[in-house]
Amino acid sequence: MLGVIAVLMAWFFLHRPFPARPTSRGDLRAAPDFSLTDLSGAKLSLSAYRGKVVLLDFWATWCGPCKTDIPHFMEMQSRYGDRGLQVIGISMDDEEKLVREFQQQFHMNYPVAMGNADLASLYGGILGLPITFVIDRQGRITARHIGETEASVFEAEIRKLL
């Protein structure tokens, strides 16, 4: 019985929408740099995007809310990319093949790399998905969103930083 309750609580925690948890303006912290190889084989590092507003999305192919967010992120990349926005997707899937198929199926227009436990720990642990960070042009985390978040929230934050 306790196991069933634990599973239900975990499901509820991972699937309910969470409010945005912005970092207070007085406590902006630098986003940890990383260096990965994206699915196209190119080097992907956060520091390469200094001077841009970055939407860093930790997601997975099996995550329902992630699948809802990705088309919005693609639209934002198209709309604001020339003004200095860069969306980066970090897949927390175990199998790269599934991620490649997903990326091709959805025609994702931003770089995607495979994440790992080390990267997750740099960002405070990735215990549920999606988790999305908004990073300003100076490389500071200005907001963290856990769970499904309205596209309008991301868009307002991005426009303010552009």
C-alpha positions in Angstrom: 0.0 0.0 0.0 2.8 2.4 0.9 4.5 1.6 -2.5 1.3 2.5 -4.4 1.0 5.8 -2.5 4.7 6.6 -3.2 4.3 5.9 -6.9 1.1 8.1 -7.0 2.9 10.9 -5.2 5.9 10.7 -7.5 3.6 10.7 -10.6 1.7 13.7 -9.2 4.9 15.6 -8.4 6.4 15.1 -11.9 3.2 15.8 -13.9 1.6 18.8 -12.1 2.3 22.3 -13.4 4.7 24.2 -11.1 4.8 27.9 -10.8 8.0 29.6 -12.0 10.7 30.0 -9.4 12.7 33.0 -10.5 15.9 33.7 -8.9 15.7 37.1 -7.1 17.4 39.9 -8.9 19.8 40.4 -6.0 20.9 36.8 -6.1 21.8 36.1 -9.7 24.2 33.3 -10.0 26.4 32.4 -12.9 25.1 29.5 -15.0 27.6 26.6 -14.8 29.5 26.2 -18.0 29.5 22.8 -19.7 31.0 21.3 -22.8 29.1 18.6 -24.7 28.8 17.3 -28.2 25.4 18.0 -29.8 23.5 15.4 -31.9 25.0 16.9 -35.1 28.5 16.2 -33.8 29.4 19.9 -33.1 30.9 21.1 -29.8 28.3 22.7 -27.5 29.3 24.8 -24.6 27.3 27.4 -22.7 30.2 29.9 -22.7 30.0 30.0 -26.5 26.7 31.8 -26.2 27.8 34.5 -23.8 26.2 37.7 -25.0 23.0 35.9 -25.9 19.9 35.2 -23.9 19.8 31.4 -23.4 16.8 29.2 -22.7 18.4 26.0 -21.4 15.9 23.2 -21.4 16.4 19.8 -19.6 13.9 17.4 -21.2 13.2 13.8 -22.3 11.4 12.1 -25.1 9.0 10.3 -22.7 8.1 13.5 -20.8 4.6 14.8 -21.7 5.1 18.4 -20.6 8.4 18.4 -22.4 6.6 17.5 -25.7 4.2 20.5 -25.1 7.1 22.9 -24.4 9.3 22.0 -27.4 7.1 23.5 -30.2 6.9 26.7 -28.2 10.7 26.8 -27.8 11.1 26.2 -31.5 8.8 29.1 -32.3 10.7 31.4 -29.8 14.0 30.4 -31.5 12.6 31.3 -34.9 11.0 34.6 -33.6 13.8 35.8 -31.4 17.0 34.1 -32.6 18.0 37.1 -34.7 17.6 39.3 -31.6 19.9 37.2 -29.5 18.0 34.2 -28.2 19.5 30.8 -28.2 17.5 27.8 -27.1 19.5 24.7 -26.0 18.0 21.3 -25.4 19.6 18.9 -23.0 18.0 15.5 -23.2 18.1 13.3 -20.1 17.1 10.2 -22.0 19.2 7.1 -21.8 19.2 6.3 -25.5 20.6 8.7 -28.0 18.9 7.0 -30.8 15.4 7.9 -29.4 16.5 11.5 -29.1 17.8 11.6 -32.6 14.5 10.2 -33.9 12.5 12.7 -31.8 14.7 15.7 -33.0 14.2 14.7 -36.7 10.5 14.0 -36.3 9.9 17.4 -34.7 12.5 19.3 -36.9 13.9 20.9 -33.8 15.7 24.2 -34.8 18.1 24.4 -31.9 21.0 22.4 -30.7 20.3 19.3 -28.6 22.8 17.3 -26.6 22.7 14.3 -24.3 22.8 15.3 -20.7 24.4 13.3 -17.8 24.4 13.1 -14.1 27.5 15.4 -13.8 25.7 18.2 -15.8 22.5 17.7 -13.8 24.3 18.1 -10.5 25.9 21.4 -11.8 22.4 22.7 -12.1 21.2 21.6 -8.7 20.0 18.1 -9.7 17.4 17.3 -12.3 14.8 15.4 -10.3 11.8 16.0 -12.5 11.3 17.2 -16.1 11.1 19.5 -17.7 13.4 22.0 -15.9 14.2 25.1 -17.9 16.6 27.9 -17.0 16.5 31.4 -18.5 20.1 32.8 -18.7 20.8 36.5 -19.4 23.5 37.9 -21.7 26.0 37.9 -18.9 25.6 34.2 -18.3 23.5 34.6 -15.1 20.5 32.4 -14.3 17.5 34.8 -14.0 14.7 32.2 -13.7 14.2 28.4 -13.2 11.0 26.7 -14.2 10.1 23.3 -12.9 7.4 21.3 -14.8 5.0 22.6 -17.4 5.1 26.4 -17.8 3.0 28.6 -20.0 4.8 29.7 -23.1 3.8 33.3 -22.3 5.8 33.2 -19.1 9.0 32.2 -21.0 8.3 34.8 -23.7 7.8 37.6 -21.3 11.1 36.8 -19.5 13.0 36.5 -22.8 11.6 39.8 -24.2 12.7 41.5 -21.0 16.3 40.3 -21.5 16.6 40.9 -25.2 
